[in-house]
Amino acid sequence: MKYLDTHSDRIKIQEDNANQFFNLLKKLGFLKGARTVFDVGSGRGFLVQICREDGMDCYGCDVDEDAFYDKKVLKLDICTKNLPFADNFFDIVAMHEVLDHLKEPFKTMEEITRVTKEGGKLMIASDSISTYKKLLNFYGDSTHIRPYTKEAIQEILAMHGFKTILCEPKLAGKTFLWKLPGFIKWWYGNSILIIGEKQTKKTQ
């Protein structure tokens, strides 16, 4: 099933989410000095376009027929194919609402690890399942494969040589809400934002 078969009314939301995601990462300082970016599951290419307009060399990949493709946005299944890039190529890799759609997350993570520079950042946004209602909503999307807790995502990052440097509910980019007590902010947050930094071989 195509992504847009179940999300045809969400194109504007997808664009808004890309802008929100980019602005949040920039506000937090994680895009400072980044020159090369890779967007896994780039969809209609909103994040790719935003990064390019900001002066970054941005690439991406997707598998959906309705996704945006050009010379730098590949029609490629990262779950089964290797990326055509050298080791340690990208400063930033983004996975915005992608992880829980992957059939082979560990194969994907192996490729992401390979192409991310030492000291580079992996930025993951994923649906939260912190309440029973959110878990039911998760399975209301037929394109979802499996849910992940924030602990599980951090464990996956650690297994692939990334140190978690931020773990917060996305909360529509409203970082002031991160000051709320943990159980409150995670109850309200519909998405998890986790940023990992690839460690050097000496620090792993």
C-alpha positions as CSV (number, residue, x, y, z in Angstrom):
1,M,0.0,0.0,0.0
2,K,1.3,3.4,-0.9
3,Y,1.9,6.0,1.9
4,L,-0.5,8.4,0.3
5,D,-3.3,5.8,0.1
6,T,-3.7,6.4,3.8
7,H,-2.3,9.9,4.1
8,S,-3.8,11.7,1.1
9,D,-5.2,14.4,3.4
10,R,-1.9,15.0,5.1
11,I,0.3,16.6,2.5
12,K,0.1,20.0,4.1
13,I,0.6,18.4,7.5
14,Q,3.7,16.7,6.1
15,E,5.1,20.0,4.9
16,D,4.3,21.7,8.2
17,N,6.0,18.9,10.1
18,A,9.1,19.2,7.9
19,N,9.3,22.9,8.6
20,Q,8.8,22.4,12.3
21,F,11.4,19.6,12.4
22,F,14.0,21.7,10.6
23,N,13.3,24.9,12.7
24,L,13.5,22.9,15.9
25,L,16.9,21.3,15.0
26,K,18.2,24.7,13.9
27,K,17.0,26.3,17.1
28,L,18.8,23.6,19.2
29,G,22.0,24.2,17.2
30,F,22.3,20.8,15.7
31,L,22.5,22.0,12.1
32,K,25.3,24.5,12.8
33,G,28.2,23.8,10.5
34,A,26.4,20.9,8.7
35,R,27.1,20.7,5.0
36,T,25.8,17.3,3.9
37,V,22.4,15.9,4.9
38,F,20.6,12.7,4.1
39,D,16.9,12.4,4.6
40,V,15.7,8.8,5.0
41,G,12.1,8.4,3.7
42,S,12.0,11.9,2.1
43,G,8.5,11.6,0.9
44,R,7.4,14.7,-1.0
45,G,10.9,16.2,-0.4
46,F,9.9,19.0,1.9
47,L,12.8,18.6,4.3
48,V,15.2,18.1,1.4
49,Q,14.0,21.4,-0.2
50,I,14.2,23.3,3.1
51,C,17.8,22.1,3.7
52,R,18.9,23.0,0.2
53,E,17.4,26.5,0.6
54,D,19.5,26.9,3.7
55,G,22.6,26.1,1.8
56,M,23.1,22.5,2.7
57,D,23.9,19.7,0.2
58,C,20.9,17.5,0.9
59,Y,20.2,14.0,-0.5
60,G,17.4,11.6,0.3
61,C,15.7,8.3,-0.5
62,D,12.2,6.8,-0.6
63,V,10.3,3.9,-2.1
64,D,6.8,5.3,-2.6
65,E,5.5,6.0,-6.1
66,D,4.2,9.4,-5.1
67,A,7.4,10.6,-3.5
68,F,9.6,13.4,-4.9
69,Y,12.7,12.3,-6.8
70,D,15.5,14.0,-8.6
71,K,19.2,13.5,-9.2
72,K,19.9,13.5,-5.4
73,V,16.7,11.9,-4.1
74,L,16.8,8.3,-4.9
75,K,14.1,5.7,-5.4
76,L,15.8,3.1,-3.2
77,D,14.7,0.8,-0.4
78,I,17.3,1.3,2.3
79,C,16.0,-1.8,4.1
80,T,17.4,-4.0,1.3
81,K,19.9,-1.9,-0.7
82,N,23.1,-0.1,0.1
83,L,23.4,3.6,-0.3
84,P,25.7,4.8,-3.1
85,F,27.8,7.0,-0.9
86,A,31.2,6.6,0.7
87,D,31.8,5.8,4.3
88,N,31.6,8.8,6.7
89,F,30.0,11.0,4.0
90,F,27.1,12.9,5.9
91,D,27.2,15.4,8.7
92,I,23.5,14.8,9.4
93,V,21.1,11.9,8.8
94,A,17.4,12.5,9.5
95,M,14.6,9.9,10.0
96,H,11.4,11.9,10.5
97,E,8.5,9.5,11.3
98,V,10.3,6.7,9.4
99,L,11.7,4.2,11.9
100,D,8.3,2.6,12.7
101,H,7.6,2.0,9.0
102,L,10.8,0.0,8.3
103,K,10.7,-3.7,7.7
104,E,14.4,-4.1,8.3
105,P,15.5,-1.4,10.9
106,F,18.8,-3.0,11.7
107,K,19.9,-3.2,8.0
108,T,18.9,0.4,7.7
109,M,20.8,1.4,10.8
110,E,23.9,-0.4,9.5
111,E,23.9,1.7,6.3
112,I,23.1,4.9,8.3
113,T,26.1,4.2,10.6
114,R,28.4,3.6,7.6
115,V,27.6,6.9,5.8
116,T,27.5,9.1,8.9
117,K,30.7,10.9,9.8
118,E,32.3,10.4,13.2
119,G,30.8,13.2,15.3
120,G,27.9,13.4,12.9
121,K,24.3,13.4,14.1
122,L,21.4,11.0,13.6
123,M,18.0,12.7,14.2
124,I,15.0,10.5,14.8
125,A,11.4,11.5,15.2
126,S,9.0,8.6,15.9
127,D,5.4,8.2,17.1
128,S,5.1,7.9,20.9
129,I,3.3,4.9,22.4
130,S,3.5,6.3,26.0
131,T,-0.3,5.8,26.6
132,Y,-2.8,3.1,25.6
133,K,-4.6,5.5,23.3
134,K,-1.4,6.4,21.5
135,L,-0.7,2.7,21.0
136,L,-4.2,2.2,19.5
137,N,-3.7,5.2,17.2
138,F,-0.3,3.8,16.1
139,Y,-2.0,0.7,14.8
140,G,-4.7,2.8,13.1
141,D,-2.1,3.5,10.4
142,S,-1.7,0.4,8.2
143,T,1.7,1.5,7.0
144,H,3.2,1.2,10.5
145,I,5.3,-2.0,11.1
146,R,6.3,-1.9,14.8
147,P,6.2,0.7,17.6
148,Y,9.3,1.8,19.6
149,T,9.7,3.2,23.0
150,K,12.2,5.9,23.6
151,E,14.3,3.4,25.5
152,A,14.3,0.9,22.6
153,I,15.4,3.6,20.2
154,Q,18.3,4.7,22.4
155,E,19.3,1.0,22.7
156,I,19.3,0.7,18.9
157,L,21.5,3.8,18.6
158,A,23.9,2.5,21.2
159,M,24.2,-0.8,19.4
160,H,25.3,1.1,16.3
161,G,27.8,3.4,17.9
162,F,25.7,6.4,18.6
163,K,25.5,8.2,21.9
164,T,22.1,9.8,22.7
165,I,22.6,13.5,23.3
166,L,18.9,14.5,23.4
167,C,15.7,12.6,24.1
168,E,12.5,14.6,24.5
169,P,8.9,14.6,23.3
170,K,8.7,16.7,20.2
171,L,5.7,18.7,21.4
172,A,5.3,20.7,18.2
173,G,8.7,22.1,18.7
174,K,7.8,23.9,21.9
175,T,11.0,23.3,23.8
176,F,9.8,25.3,26.9
177,L,7.5,22.4,27.6
178,W,10.5,20.1,28.2
179,K,10.8,21.8,31.6
180,L,7.5,20.0,32.7
181,P,7.8,16.9,34.9
182,G,8.7,13.8,32.9
183,F,5.5,11.9,33.2
184,I,3.5,15.0,32.2
185,K,5.5,16.0,29.1
186,W,5.7,12.4,27.9
187,W,1.9,11.9,28.4
188,Y,1.2,14.9,26.2
189,G,3.9,14.3,23.6
190,N,2.7,12.5,20.5
191,S,6.2,12.1,19.0
192,I,9.6,11.2,20.4
193,L,12.7,13.2,19.3
194,I,16.0,11.5,19.8
195,I,19.4,12.8,18.5
196,G,22.4,10.6,18.5
197,E,26.0,11.5,17.9
198,K,28.2,8.9,16.1
199,Q,31.2,8.1,18.4
200,T,34.7,7.8,17.2
201,K,36.3,4.4,17.4
202,K,38.3,5.5,20.4
203,T,35.2,6.5,22.4
204,Q,33.0,3.5,21.5
